[in-house]
């Protein structure tokens, strides 16, 4: 684990011009591992759909359900009061997932990987209890 943390510190905190290429190559390679690929993509979909759900709650709307599909796609059904709120809900998926990724990198680099794991586990369990309604999403 220390090697991974040292790698992240050297590439993220003290980036060189080649850091972008190193991180891109690592991401592409990790996403090519067959079982890891499906787990990571489904988890990313969960984070993305959670972003829509969180935005709905923050804007005074309601969440009806989240569906996670076997092809790594997802759907969040929400209800909101205004067009502007619908816009905020619609654009919140990717920023939320990106913020979770950056927060995870920050926690791992600062030796708080336990908090990272627990926070993502809590988010997953809350979504499972409150919003996920399809069979694949529940089993996953």
N, C-alpha and C positions, 0 to 999 in steps of 0.2 A: 504494500500500500504506500510506503514511503517513496518508492520509485515513481508511482503515478503522481503523487502530490508534488514531488520535485519537478517532474515533467511539466505539470500544470503551472507551477510557479514560474519556471523558466520561460514557458511559452506565452502565458497570459500576462503575468506581472512585469516581466522584462522582455517584451516582444522584440524580435528582430524582424527584418523585412520578410524572412521566410516563415514566420509563425503562422500566418494565414494559410500557407500551403501545407504546413505540417498538420494543423488542426483539420483542414479539409480532407487530407489523405486519411487521417485517423477516423474521421466520421464516416467516410466512404467505406473504409475497410470494416469497421464495426457493423455497419448496416448490411454488409455482405455475408455475415455469419448467419446461416439459415435459421436457427431457433431464436437467436438473439434478435435478429431482424424483426420477427413477428412480435415478440414481446415489446421491444422498444417502440415500434410503430403503433401498436395498440395503446401503449401507455402514453405516447405522445398525443394520440387521438383523444384519450381520456382527459389529458391536461387541456387540450384545445377546447373540447366540449365543456369542460369545467369553467373555462374562461367565459364562455357565453352564459352559463348558469350563474356564475358569480356576478357578472355585469347585470343580469336581469334582477337579481336580488338587490344589488346596490342602487339600481334605478327605480326601485319600487314595484317591479314586475313580479311575475310568478314563473316557476319552473314546472313544467308538466312531466317531462321525461327526457332521459338521455339514452340513446341507443348506440352501442358499439358493435360494429359488424365484423364478420370474419375476414373481409377483404381490407381491413384496417381503416374503413371509413366510419363516420359517425354522424349523429344527428341530435340536435338539442331542440326541443319544442318549448318555447317560452311565450309569455304573454306580457305585453307592456302597455303603457298608457298613452304614449305619444310617438310620433315619427322619429323625433330626435333620440328618444330612448331606444327605439328599435335599431337605429343606426349605431348607437354605442354598443348594443348587444351584438350586432352583426360583426363589428370590427374588433371585438375584444378577444377572439379565440387565439390568434397567433401571438399577439403581445403578451397574453397571460402565459402561454406555453413557453415563450422566450424568457419571460421574467422568472419562471420556475427553473429553467435551465441555468440562467445566470446566478440565481440564488443557490442552486445546487453546487455550482462551481465555487462560489464564494465559501459556502459551508465546508466543502471538502478541502479546499486550500487552507482554511483556518482550523483544520483538525476537528471539525464538528460534523463528521459524517453521520453520527448517530442521530443528530437533529434532522439532517437531510432525509434519512431513511424513515424516521418516525413521522415527519411532516407529510411526506408523500404517502405513507401508509394511512395516516389519518384522513387525508384528502380522498384516497381511494375508498376507504371504508364508509366515509360520509356520503360519497356519491353513490356507492352501492346501496346504502340504506335509504337514501332520500330520492334519488333520481333515476338510477339505471333500471330499465324495465324490460329489456329483451333478454332472451335466453343466453346468447353468446356473451353478452356483457356481464351477466350475473356469474356465469361459469368462469369466465376469464378472471 
